[in-house]
Amino acid sequence: FDNSAATDTVTVENIPDGWMGLDHGPESCSLFRSALSDCKTIVWNGPMGAFEMEKFANGTNDLAECLAELTQKGATTIVGGGDSVAAVKKRGIEDKLSHISTGGGASLEMLEGKVLPGVAALDQV
């Protein structure tokens, strides 16, 4: 796939054979916005599509903007992972979110309650 690939907006059940789902469309954007609208804390780890190519960045960009709007309304928004942080920085909205960190996998492990080796080592100092 590349930025000049042919595109179409279809439901996930109707992706044609030989095609890939590289972004989500306007209906999914609306569903995400609705689901997140009354959340007080949101953790986002991982872009919504192949955001590195502008043609496939709409879903990721919309979610980033949604989180910035929700942060302004009082939600705590946490963005983890190098790709998600890159997408947020590409939009220039990193200062409109509560917290961003490139430690995506480690952040998820911490939320799972796992012991992080670097943190455990501090206990031995």
MOKA-V205714 format. One record per pair of residues at least 6 apart in sequence whose ideal C-beta (glycine too) atoms are under 7 Angstrom apart, sorted by the first residue. I is the first residue (numbers start at 1). J is the second residue. D is the distance in Angstrom with one decimal. If there is no record, write none. Layout:
BEGIN
i={I I}
j={J J}
d={D D}
END
This chain:
BEGIN
i={1 1 1 3 3 3 7 9 12 15 22 22 22 23 23 23 23 23 23 24 24 24 28 29 29 32 32 33 36 36 36 39 40 40 41 41 42 42 42 42 43 43 44 44 44 44 45 45 45 45 45 45 46 46 46 47 47 47 47 48 48 48 49 49 49 49 50 51 51 51 60 61 64 64 64 64 67 67 68 68 68 70 71 71 71 71 76 77 77 78 78 79 79 79 79 80 80 80 80 81 81 82 82 84 85 85 88 88 88 94 101 106 109 110}
j={20 22 50 53 54 55 55 25 21 21 49 50 56 48 49 50 56 58 59 48 49 59 59 59 62 63 66 66 42 66 70 75 75 76 75 76 67 70 75 77 78 80 63 67 79 84 80 81 84 104 107 108 81 83 84 60 83 84 87 59 60 63 56 57 59 60 56 57 60 87 87 91 87 88 91 93 77 97 93 96 97 77 77 96 97 98 98 97 98 98 99 85 88 97 100 101 103 104 107 102 104 102 104 104 100 102 94 97 100 100 107 116 116 116}
d={6.2 6.2 6.9 4.4 6.6 5.0 6.5 4.3 6.3 5.4 5.2 4.4 4.3 6.9 3.5 6.8 4.3 5.6 4.8 5.7 6.4 3.9 6.5 6.2 4.4 6.0 6.8 5.2 6.0 6.3 6.3 5.9 5.8 6.7 6.8 4.7 6.2 6.7 6.0 5.0 4.8 6.8 6.8 6.4 5.0 5.9 4.5 4.8 6.1 4.9 6.7 6.0 5.8 6.6 5.9 4.4 5.1 5.7 5.0 3.8 4.4 5.5 4.8 6.8 5.0 5.7 4.1 4.1 3.9 4.8 4.9 6.0 6.1 5.3 5.1 6.0 4.5 5.9 4.8 3.8 6.2 6.3 4.7 5.9 5.5 5.7 4.7 4.7 4.7 6.2 4.8 6.1 5.6 5.8 4.5 5.1 6.3 4.3 3.9 6.9 2.6 4.6 6.5 6.8 5.0 5.3 5.1 6.6 6.0 5.6 6.0 5.9 6.4 6.0}
END
